[in-house]
Amino acid sequence: MPALTPVDQHVARRIRGKRRALGLSEAELAKALGIDLVQLDAYEHATARVPSEHLIRLSEILGVPVSYFFPAAPCLQS
C-alpha cells in the first residue's frame, strides 16, 4: 500500500470531527458503514486509506457532500 498523504490525514480529521459533532460513537458509525470498529479507527487515525466507496457512504451517513472531506486539503490547492 502506498504511504498515506496529507490528504489522507485531512480526510481522517474531517471524518472524526463530523462524527463527534453529530454525537455518533465510533461503534455506531462503523455499524452504519458496514465495517468493524478497528477499520473505522484506522480511517479516523489515518493509518488506512479510506476507499472512495466508503467516502460516498460516509457522506450519506454524516449528511455532508463528498467535497466536505477535501476543501481545505493544502496539497489540492496547487
Number of C-alpha atoms within 10 A of each C-alpha: 5 5 8 12 12 13 18 22 18 19 25 23 17 17 22 18 13 16 19 12 10 10 10 14 12 18 15 13 19 18 13 13 16 12 13 14 15 12 15 23 17 14 21 24 18 20 15 18 21 18 9 10 8 13 18 14 15 22 16 13 13 15 12 13 12 15 11 14 21 15 12 14 14 11 10 10 7 4
